[in-house]
């Protein structure tokens, strides 16, 4: 049994879905299922009961879950415990940052970096929200800015900002428009980035679009947001993105596309600060740093 067997088991146990766990682990469902079977064979017991629609923990699986979480927590804490044991006069603190962060939040982040310079060296680590959540869970990141929602065992969440979302459309087809309705989007293809780049809130958007009769899909696996704008500019397609002209996404837009509010739908994207609750209990200095981050980064006008 390897540590990754426990990590895979916990992922499935928390999602109660092999496909959902596979997405969060950035792997295919088939090898994940095989690893779980390997673990069950080594432990000599069945951990999950499943049919075509549901996955449930067995009695043994329920008993193993807290044990596995404790083992993973200790394993993931090795790097920062080693750094703590060696001792640094000015410790390095890693903070995760997602793409498309609002310019106002980036300005606040710069101010926070300046304020904490005397006590630590703050280093930013880029990644999608799901990747950053895993980094926090594993102890690789002290905290992270992520797009919400986030629901994970032992993870604290503090909302910082909410941004309205709109439809990214070909300017040639929607010139002079101030808004658009979902009905007008039915004949267009919805262009979405790779799932690994999207926050979980996009799953809710997908459901809302489908309910409105928007079923055409195109997925771009480049991880490059500018590619989405180029496809839309060709016509017959749309995407969902930040509506505020001050958004960090604005630099990827030009006169070939338009971003309009949706009249009969008001989606928004929330950004929050996340951290592992148990680490703040063990590290008072980290608790102070997170309190400072909340005070500096929060939208005080909200």
Secondary structure, 3 states (H helix, E strand, C coil): CCHHHHHHHHHHHHHCCHHHHHHHHCCCHHHHHHHHHHHHHHHCCCCEEECCCCEEECHHHHHHHHHHHHHHHHHHCHHHHHHHHHCCCCEEEEEEECCCCCHHHHHHHHHHHHHCCCCEEEEEEECCHHHHHHHHHCCCCCEEEEECCCCCCCEEEEEEEEEEEEEEEECCCCCCCCEECHHHHCCCEEEEECHHHCCCHHHHHHHHHHHCCCCCEEEECCCCHHHHHHHHHCCCEEEEEECCCCCHHHHHCCCCEEEEEECCCCCEEEEEEEEEHHHHHHCHHHHHHHHHHHHHHCCCCC
